[in-house]
């Protein structure tokens, strides 16, 4: 554009110097000058518009970069949180698996205990005669074997001493106790609510039904020890007097049911608790 202006100027100068330029040539020069001036102004406006556009694009680019940086920060934080959550979920899954395995372990322990008690009960009931079964009740309740014996088959009349009639039955119970060495034995005496006859020579040192129930349980424990060699360390004797009735004491039949001695056979408590406390080893136990 500057070159055109220079040419135009030189041309005008030449015309003036020569003095031979025609009016028409002058008009042509003026028209060309206007055209070039107009193009120059348009070019300036176009450059200004382009510069403004470039500035706008640069601002948009800066904003885009800032947004991208913010998004990257949020993404990094989300990934960190996700990794942390994955770790927590993994630990929770491990704990659930260990708990489920421990529950299965407890179920296996209970199943084994129930199976042993069932075998014990079957062995005992098969060894008893039909007549003995009329006076001996054998049950398994909550994993414990209860052998309930009527007092008239165990003790001498009006006494806490074991009679000769009980020997055969107690010998069979003693064999079961001896065979199952991992079980403890609790012998529990029970009475009706009839007061003790203090006038009887056999009862003169017995104050009440508490005493009578304890003495009867102790007699059975010593009988098992002395006659059949049951280890006394496995035996516990106790009495509950009239305070653990099976039936009402208002009838003779109810009183007869309440006068009983129970031989309770149960897994040794310390061994059973050790078995329960031994949680199974797992591959996830190392932390």
C-alpha atoms as a printed R data frame, in Angstrom:
    type eleno elety resid chain resno       x        y       z
1   ATOM     1    CA   UNK     A     1   0.000    0.000   0.000
2   ATOM     2    CA   UNK     A     2   2.822    2.423   0.779
3   ATOM     3    CA   UNK     A     3   4.338    1.496  -2.586
4   ATOM     4    CA   UNK     A     4   1.134    2.545  -4.389
5   ATOM     5    CA   UNK     A     5   1.068    5.864  -2.593
6   ATOM     6    CA   UNK     A     6   4.663    6.444  -3.612
7   ATOM     7    CA   UNK     A     7   3.855    5.693  -7.237
8   ATOM     8    CA   UNK     A     8   0.906    8.041  -7.133
9   ATOM     9    CA   UNK     A     9   2.991   10.813  -5.647
10  ATOM    10    CA   UNK     A    10   5.714   10.353  -8.238
11  ATOM    11    CA   UNK     A    11   3.159   10.419 -10.986
12  ATOM    12    CA   UNK     A    12   1.612   13.631  -9.751
13  ATOM    13    CA   UNK     A    13   5.046   15.145  -9.426
14  ATOM    14    CA   UNK     A    14   5.913   14.162 -12.948
15  ATOM    15    CA   UNK     A    15   2.778   15.699 -14.275
16  ATOM    16    CA   UNK     A    16   3.457   18.914 -12.464
17  ATOM    17    CA   UNK     A    17   7.048   18.971 -13.580
18  ATOM    18    CA   UNK     A    18   6.238   18.307 -17.150
19  ATOM    19    CA   UNK     A    19   3.181   20.474 -17.119
20  ATOM    20    CA   UNK     A    20   1.721   18.263 -19.783
21  ATOM    21    CA   UNK     A    21  -0.674   16.200 -17.558
22  ATOM    22    CA   UNK     A    22  -4.227   16.312 -18.714
23  ATOM    23    CA   UNK     A    23  -7.220   16.927 -16.535
24  ATOM    24    CA   UNK     A    24  -8.387   13.387 -17.166
25  ATOM    25    CA   UNK     A    25  -5.163   11.903 -15.900
26  ATOM    26    CA   UNK     A    26  -5.485   13.950 -12.726
27  ATOM    27    CA   UNK     A    27  -8.953   12.636 -12.116
28  ATOM    28    CA   UNK     A    28  -7.730    9.112 -12.586
29  ATOM    29    CA   UNK     A    29  -5.025    9.640 -10.013
30  ATOM    30    CA   UNK     A    30  -7.517   11.052  -7.541
31  ATOM    31    CA   UNK     A    31  -9.876    8.102  -7.999
32  ATOM    32    CA   UNK     A    32  -7.042    5.626  -7.505
33  ATOM    33    CA   UNK     A    33  -5.976    7.477  -4.379
34  ATOM    34    CA   UNK     A    34  -9.501    7.260  -2.908
35  ATOM    35    CA   UNK     A    35  -9.674    3.569  -3.720
36  ATOM    36    CA   UNK     A    36  -6.381    2.862  -2.087
37  ATOM    37    CA   UNK     A    37  -7.294    4.951   0.979
38  ATOM    38    CA   UNK     A    38 -10.550    3.006   1.333
39  ATOM    39    CA   UNK     A    39  -8.721   -0.327   1.089
40  ATOM    40    CA   UNK     A    40  -6.202    0.874   3.656
41  ATOM    41    CA   UNK     A    41  -9.003    1.817   6.100
42  ATOM    42    CA   UNK     A    42 -10.735   -1.558   5.581
43  ATOM    43    CA   UNK     A    43  -7.458   -3.353   6.190
44  ATOM    44    CA   UNK     A    44  -6.941   -1.453   9.464
45  ATOM    45    CA   UNK     A    45 -10.454   -2.339  10.615
46  ATOM    46    CA   UNK     A    46  -9.958   -5.977   9.685
47  ATOM    47    CA   UNK     A    47  -6.667   -6.121  11.623
48  ATOM    48    CA   UNK     A    48  -8.346   -4.535  14.674
49  ATOM    49    CA   UNK     A    49 -11.219   -7.036  14.515
50  ATOM    50    CA   UNK     A    50  -8.787   -9.939  14.172
51  ATOM    51    CA   UNK     A    51  -6.778   -8.690  17.156
52  ATOM    52    CA   UNK     A    52  -9.966   -8.488  19.242
53  ATOM    53    CA   UNK     A    53 -10.899  -12.017  18.132
54  ATOM    54    CA   UNK     A    54  -7.446  -13.294  19.073
55  ATOM    55    CA   UNK     A    55  -7.758  -11.663  22.514
56  ATOM    56    CA   UNK     A    56 -11.176  -13.279  23.035
57  ATOM    57    CA   UNK     A    57  -9.825  -16.676  22.032
58  ATOM    58    CA   UNK     A    58  -6.859  -16.272  24.361
59  ATOM    59    CA   UNK     A    59  -9.251  -15.481  27.260
60  ATOM    60    CA   UNK     A    60 -11.381  -18.490  26.418
61  ATOM    61    CA   UNK     A    61  -8.286  -20.675  26.261
62  ATOM    62    CA   UNK     A    62  -7.180  -19.451  29.713
63  ATOM    63    CA   UNK     A    63 -10.628  -20.195  31.149
64  ATOM    64    CA   UNK     A    64 -10.613  -23.626  29.538
65  ATOM    65    CA   UNK     A    65  -7.214  -24.381  31.058
66  ATOM    66    CA   UNK     A    66  -8.441  -23.255  34.500
67  ATOM    67    CA   UNK     A    67 -11.547  -25.446  34.184
68  ATOM    68    CA   UNK     A    68  -9.431  -28.391  33.066
69  ATOM    69    CA   UNK     A    69  -7.137  -27.940  36.069
70  ATOM    70    CA   UNK     A    70 -10.134  -27.834  38.433
71  ATOM    71    CA   UNK     A    71 -11.613  -30.961  36.844
72  ATOM    72    CA   UNK     A    72  -8.281  -32.758  37.130
73  ATOM    73    CA   UNK     A    73  -8.115  -31.848  40.813
74  ATOM    74    CA   UNK     A    74 -11.644  -33.151  41.382
75  ATOM    75    CA   UNK     A    75 -10.813  -36.322  39.468
76  ATOM    76    CA   UNK     A    76  -7.658  -36.924  41.507
77  ATOM    77    CA   UNK     A    77  -9.613  -36.416  44.745
78  ATOM    78    CA   UNK     A    78 -12.357  -38.758  43.566
79  ATOM    79    CA   UNK     A    79  -9.807  -41.413  42.631
80  ATOM    80    CA   UNK     A    80  -8.146  -41.112  46.041
81  ATOM    81    CA   UNK     A    81 -11.526  -41.433  47.776
82  ATOM    82    CA   UNK     A    82 -12.430  -44.392  45.580
83  ATOM    83    CA   UNK     A    83  -9.157  -46.132  46.460
84  ATOM    84    CA   UNK     A    84  -9.789  -45.472  50.147
85  ATOM    85    CA   UNK     A    85 -13.348  -46.794  49.864
86  ATOM    86    CA   UNK     A    86 -12.100  -49.870  48.037
87  ATOM    87    CA   UNK     A    87  -9.658  -50.552  50.865
88  ATOM    88    CA   UNK     A    88 -12.431  -50.156  53.479
89  ATOM    89    CA   UNK     A    89 -14.778  -52.385  51.497
90  ATOM    90    CA   UNK     A    90 -12.052  -54.995  51.145
91  ATOM    91    CA   UNK     A    91 -11.462  -55.007  54.908
92  ATOM    92    CA   UNK     A    92 -15.206  -55.285  55.531
93  ATOM    93    CA   UNK     A    93 -15.487  -58.230  53.141
94  ATOM    94    CA   UNK     A    94 -12.583  -59.947  54.935
95  ATOM    95    CA   UNK     A    95 -14.270  -59.421  58.304
96  ATOM    96    CA   UNK     A    96 -17.569  -60.786  56.995
97  ATOM    97    CA   UNK     A    97 -15.823  -63.846  55.568
98  ATOM    98    CA   UNK     A    98 -14.044  -64.480  58.875
99  ATOM    99    CA   UNK     A    99 -17.333  -64.078  60.784
100 ATOM   100    CA   UNK     A   100 -19.102  -66.508  58.451
101 ATOM   101    CA   UNK     A   101 -16.308  -69.025  58.860
102 ATOM   102    CA   UNK     A   102 -16.464  -68.677  62.659
103 ATOM   103    CA   UNK     A   103 -20.239  -69.178  62.574
104 ATOM   104    CA   UNK     A   104 -19.758  -72.345  60.533
105 ATOM   105    CA   UNK     A   105 -17.187  -73.444  63.108
106 ATOM   106    CA   UNK     A   106 -19.693  -72.943  65.948
107 ATOM   107    CA   UNK     A   107 -22.361  -74.843  64.024
108 ATOM   108    CA   UNK     A   108 -19.929  -77.723  63.524
109 ATOM   109    CA   UNK     A   109 -19.110  -77.712  67.253
110 ATOM   110    CA   UNK     A   110 -22.790  -77.779  68.178
111 ATOM   111    CA   UNK     A   111 -23.521  -80.499  65.633
112 ATOM   112    CA   UNK     A   112 -20.683  -82.608  67.011
113 ATOM   113    CA   UNK     A   113 -21.896  -82.061  70.579
114 ATOM   114    CA   UNK     A   114 -25.485  -82.937  69.640
115 ATOM   115    CA   UNK     A   115 -24.313  -86.075  67.847
116 ATOM   116    CA   UNK     A   116 -22.274  -87.234  70.844
117 ATOM   117    CA   UNK     A   117 -25.205  -86.586  73.183
118 ATOM   118    CA   UNK     A   118 -27.530  -88.534  70.908
119 ATOM   119    CA   UNK     A   119 -25.138  -91.499  70.876
120 ATOM   120    CA   UNK     A   120 -24.773  -91.270  74.656
121 ATOM   121    CA   UNK     A   121 -28.551  -91.208  75.123
122 ATOM   122    CA   UNK     A   122 -29.128  -94.127  72.752
123 ATOM   123    CA   UNK     A   123 -26.444  -96.211  74.444
124 ATOM   124    CA   UNK     A   124 -27.980  -95.564  77.849
125 ATOM   125    CA   UNK     A   125 -31.603  -96.198  76.894
126 ATOM   126    CA   UNK     A   126 -30.655  -99.430  75.085
127 ATOM   127    CA   UNK     A   127 -28.920 -100.675  78.217
128 ATOM   128    CA   UNK     A   128 -31.941 -100.049  80.468
129 ATOM   129    CA   UNK     A   129 -34.679 -102.636  80.853
130 ATOM   130    CA   UNK     A   130 -38.353 -101.877  80.262
131 ATOM   131    CA   UNK     A   131 -38.942 -101.816  84.011
132 ATOM   132    CA   UNK     A   132 -36.065  -99.380  84.540
133 ATOM   133    CA   UNK     A   133 -37.302  -97.112  81.780
134 ATOM   134    CA   UNK     A   134 -40.558  -96.689  83.706
135 ATOM   135    CA   UNK     A   135 -38.642  -94.964  86.507
136 ATOM   136    CA   UNK     A   136 -35.787  -93.415  84.517
137 ATOM   137    CA   UNK     A   137 -36.368  -90.527  82.127
138 ATOM   138    CA   UNK     A   138 -33.572  -89.639  79.672
139 ATOM   139    CA   UNK     A   139 -33.706  -86.390  77.699
140 ATOM   140    CA   UNK     A   140 -31.360  -84.108  75.749
141 ATOM   141    CA   UNK     A   141 -32.141  -80.443  76.299
142 ATOM   142    CA   UNK     A   142 -30.002  -77.677  74.764
143 ATOM   143    CA   UNK     A   143 -27.019  -79.969  74.298
144 ATOM   144    CA   UNK     A   144 -27.148  -81.427  77.819
145 ATOM   145    CA   UNK     A   145 -28.191  -84.977  78.806
146 ATOM   146    CA   UNK     A   146 -30.628  -85.201  81.728
147 ATOM   147    CA   UNK     A   147 -31.199  -88.539  83.469
148 ATOM   148    CA   UNK     A   148 -34.034  -88.224  85.962
149 ATOM   149    CA   UNK     A   149 -34.524  -90.993  88.549
150 ATOM   150    CA   UNK     A   150 -37.480  -91.342  90.932
151 ATOM   151    CA   UNK     A   151 -36.580  -91.237  94.622
152 ATOM   152    CA   UNK     A   152 -38.440  -94.481  95.451
153 ATOM   153    CA   UNK     A   153 -36.087  -96.433  93.174
154 ATOM   154    CA   UNK     A   154 -32.956  -94.792  94.590
155 ATOM   155    CA   UNK     A   155 -33.321  -94.348  98.327
156 ATOM   156    CA   UNK     A   156 -34.438  -96.313 101.324
157 ATOM   157    CA   UNK     A   157 -37.804  -95.225 102.642
158 ATOM   158    CA   UNK     A   158 -37.588  -91.956 104.604
159 ATOM   159    CA   UNK     A   159 -33.827  -91.768 104.071
160 ATOM   160    CA   UNK     A   160 -31.082  -90.367 101.879
161 ATOM   161    CA   UNK     A   161 -29.170  -93.676 101.691
162 ATOM   162    CA   UNK     A   162 -29.066  -95.431  98.314
163 ATOM   163    CA   UNK     A   163 -30.902  -98.777  98.340
164 ATOM   164    CA   UNK     A   164 -29.810 -102.073  96.774
165 ATOM   165    CA   UNK     A   165 -32.487 -101.838  94.092
166 ATOM   166    CA   UNK     A   166 -30.735  -98.853  92.530
167 ATOM   167    CA   UNK     A   167 -27.429 -100.662  92.043
168 ATOM   168    CA   UNK     A   168 -28.215 -102.193  88.661
169 ATOM   169    CA   UNK     A   169 -29.496  -98.943  87.178
170 ATOM   170    CA   UNK     A   170 -26.648  -96.852  88.587
171 ATOM   171    CA   UNK     A   171 -24.109  -99.378  87.278
172 ATOM   172    CA   UNK     A   172 -25.354  -98.761  83.711
173 ATOM   173    CA   UNK     A   173 -25.250  -94.997  84.197
174 ATOM   174    CA   UNK     A   174 -21.749  -95.306  85.678
175 ATOM   175    CA   UNK     A   175 -20.582  -97.198  82.575
176 ATOM   176    CA   UNK     A   176 -21.850  -94.394  80.331
177 ATOM   177    CA   UNK     A   177 -20.138  -91.790  82.518
178 ATOM   178    CA   UNK     A   178 -16.888  -93.771  82.429
179 ATOM   179    CA   UNK     A   179 -17.019  -94.228  78.650
180 ATOM   180    CA   UNK     A   180 -17.510  -90.514  78.007
181 ATOM   181    CA   UNK     A   181 -14.485  -89.126  79.809
182 ATOM   182    CA   UNK     A   182 -14.790  -85.632  78.296
183 ATOM   183    CA   UNK     A   183 -18.058  -85.022  80.120
184 ATOM   184    CA   UNK     A   184 -18.704  -83.686  83.606
185 ATOM   185    CA   UNK     A   185 -21.498  -84.965  85.813
186 ATOM   186    CA   UNK     A   186 -23.780  -82.894  88.031
187 ATOM   187    CA   UNK     A   187 -26.001  -84.797  90.453
188 ATOM   188    CA   UNK     A   188 -28.950  -82.691  91.551
189 ATOM   189    CA   UNK     A   189 -31.413  -83.589  94.301
190 ATOM   190    CA   UNK     A   190 -35.040  -82.360  94.277
191 ATOM   191    CA   UNK     A   191 -37.912  -82.832  96.750
192 ATOM   192    CA   UNK     A   192 -41.584  -82.034  97.098
193 ATOM   193    CA   UNK     A   193 -42.783  -79.362  99.540
194 ATOM   194    CA   UNK     A   194 -43.652  -81.700 102.399
195 ATOM   195    CA   UNK     A   195 -41.603  -80.720 105.483
196 ATOM   196    CA   UNK     A   196 -38.999  -83.179 106.728
197 ATOM   197    CA   UNK     A   197 -40.164  -85.427 109.591
198 ATOM   198    CA   UNK     A   198 -37.749  -84.366 112.315
199 ATOM   199    CA   UNK     A   199 -39.103  -87.090 114.642
200 ATOM   200    CA   UNK     A   200 -37.711  -89.855 112.431
201 ATOM   201    CA   UNK     A   201 -34.431  -91.324 113.611
202 ATOM   202    CA   UNK     A   202 -33.080  -91.245 110.056
203 ATOM   203    CA   UNK     A   203 -33.960  -87.582 109.663
204 ATOM   204    CA   UNK     A   204 -33.026  -86.201 113.074
205 ATOM   205    CA   UNK     A   205 -30.004  -84.274 111.771
206 ATOM   206    CA   UNK     A   206 -31.785  -82.980 108.672
207 ATOM   207    CA   UNK     A   207 -33.250  -79.505 109.079
208 ATOM   208    CA   UNK     A   208 -35.321  -79.155 105.893
209 ATOM   209    CA   UNK     A   209 -35.739  -80.168 102.260
210 ATOM   210    CA   UNK     A   210 -32.588  -78.256 101.306
211 ATOM   211    CA   UNK     A   211 -30.546  -80.578 103.496
212 ATOM   212    CA   UNK     A   212 -32.397  -83.659 102.271
213 ATOM   213    CA   UNK     A   213 -31.912  -82.862  98.568
214 ATOM   214    CA   UNK     A   214 -28.199  -82.170  99.076
215 ATOM   215    CA   UNK     A   215 -27.627  -85.348 101.090
216 ATOM   216    CA   UNK     A   216 -29.411  -87.478  98.511
217 ATOM   217    CA   UNK     A   217 -27.324  -86.015  95.665
218 ATOM   218    CA   UNK     A   218 -24.153  -86.563  97.707
219 ATOM   219    CA   UNK     A   219 -25.136  -90.175  98.400
220 ATOM   220    CA   UNK     A   220 -25.515  -90.908  94.675
221 ATOM   221    CA   UNK     A   221 -22.172  -89.214  93.891
222 ATOM   222    CA   UNK     A   222 -20.349  -91.269  96.521
223 ATOM   223    CA   UNK     A   223 -22.131  -94.420  95.380
224 ATOM   224    CA   UNK     A   224 -20.875  -93.895  91.815
225 ATOM   225    CA   UNK     A   225 -17.376  -93.209  93.117
226 ATOM   226    CA   UNK     A   226 -17.116  -96.031  95.664
227 ATOM   227    CA   UNK     A   227 -19.039  -98.801  93.866
228 ATOM   228    CA   UNK     A   228 -18.151  -98.145  90.224
229 ATOM   229    CA   UNK     A   229 -14.912  -96.157  90.313
230 ATOM   230    CA   UNK     A   230 -16.203  -92.953  88.709
231 ATOM   231    CA   UNK     A   231 -13.558  -90.234  89.045
232 ATOM   232    CA   UNK     A   232 -14.805  -87.912  91.839
233 ATOM   233    CA   UNK     A   233 -13.136  -84.958  90.077
234 ATOM   234    CA   UNK     A   234 -15.846  -85.235  87.436
235 ATOM   235    CA   UNK     A   235 -18.685  -85.299  89.944
236 ATOM   236    CA   UNK     A   236 -20.567  -82.388  91.499
237 ATOM   237    CA   UNK     A   237 -23.403  -82.902  93.992
238 ATOM   238    CA   UNK     A   238 -25.998  -80.282  94.828
239 ATOM   239    CA   UNK     A   239 -29.568  -79.896  96.011
240 ATOM   240    CA   UNK     A   240 -32.436  -77.614  94.985
241 ATOM   241    CA   UNK     A   241 -34.877  -78.648  97.659
242 ATOM   242    CA   UNK     A   242 -38.510  -78.064  96.748
243 ATOM   243    CA   UNK     A   243 -37.750  -75.031  94.561
244 ATOM   244    CA   UNK     A   244 -37.408  -76.700  91.160
245 ATOM   245    CA   UNK     A   245 -40.710  -78.583  90.778
246 ATOM   246    CA   UNK     A   246 -41.824  -80.311  87.596
247 ATOM   247    CA   UNK     A   247 -45.472  -80.357  88.638
248 ATOM   248    CA   UNK     A   248 -47.790  -78.975  91.285
249 ATOM   249    CA   UNK     A   249 -47.419  -80.294  94.806
250 ATOM   250    CA   UNK     A   250 -51.191  -80.264  95.268
251 ATOM   251    CA   UNK     A   251 -51.541  -83.886  94.146
252 ATOM   252    CA   UNK     A   252 -49.755  -87.078  95.103
253 ATOM   253    CA   UNK     A   253 -48.775  -87.660  91.487
254 ATOM   254    CA   UNK     A   254 -47.257  -84.161  91.295
255 ATOM   255    CA   UNK     A   255 -45.315  -84.696  94.520
256 ATOM   256    CA   UNK     A   256 -44.050  -88.022  93.215
257 ATOM   257    CA   UNK     A   257 -42.735  -86.339  90.033
258 ATOM   258    CA   UNK     A   258 -41.028  -83.637  92.052
259 ATOM   259    CA   UNK     A   259 -39.209  -86.113  94.297
260 ATOM   260    CA   UNK     A   260 -36.401  -86.992  91.938
261 ATOM   261    CA   UNK     A   261 -32.643  -86.972  91.470
262 ATOM   262    CA   UNK     A   262 -31.198  -85.774  88.179
263 ATOM   263    CA   UNK     A   263 -27.862  -86.891  86.797
264 ATOM   264    CA   UNK     A   264 -26.858  -84.194  84.326
265 ATOM   265    CA   UNK     A   265 -24.095  -85.070  81.855
266 ATOM   266    CA   UNK     A   266 -22.525  -82.179  79.975
267 ATOM   267    CA   UNK     A   267 -19.254  -81.450  78.105
268 ATOM   268    CA   UNK     A   268 -16.532  -80.201  80.412
269 ATOM   269    CA   UNK     A   269 -16.974  -76.453  80.593
270 ATOM   270    CA   UNK     A   270 -13.320  -75.476  80.190
271 ATOM   271    CA   UNK     A   271 -12.798  -77.749  77.181
272 ATOM   272    CA   UNK     A   272 -16.050  -76.625  75.609
273 ATOM   273    CA   UNK     A   273 -15.156  -72.946  76.054
274 ATOM   274    CA   UNK     A   274 -11.682  -73.564  74.640
275 ATOM   275    CA   UNK     A   275 -13.247  -75.202  71.621
276 ATOM   276    CA   UNK     A   276 -15.675  -72.300  71.142
277 ATOM   277    CA   UNK     A   277 -12.877  -69.770  71.593
278 ATOM   278    CA   UNK     A   278 -10.662  -71.289  68.907
279 ATOM   279    CA   UNK     A   279 -11.648  -69.243  65.879
280 ATOM   280    CA   UNK     A   280 -10.639  -70.925  62.624
281 ATOM   281    CA   UNK     A   281  -7.497  -69.650  60.941
282 ATOM   282    CA   UNK     A   282  -8.085  -67.622  57.826
283 ATOM   283    CA   UNK     A   283  -5.883  -66.376  55.039
284 ATOM   284    CA   UNK     A   284  -6.953  -62.794  55.781
285 ATOM   285    CA   UNK     A   285  -6.027  -62.786  59.431
286 ATOM   286    CA   UNK     A   286  -2.693  -61.093  58.866
287 ATOM   287    CA   UNK     A   287  -3.148  -57.322  59.088
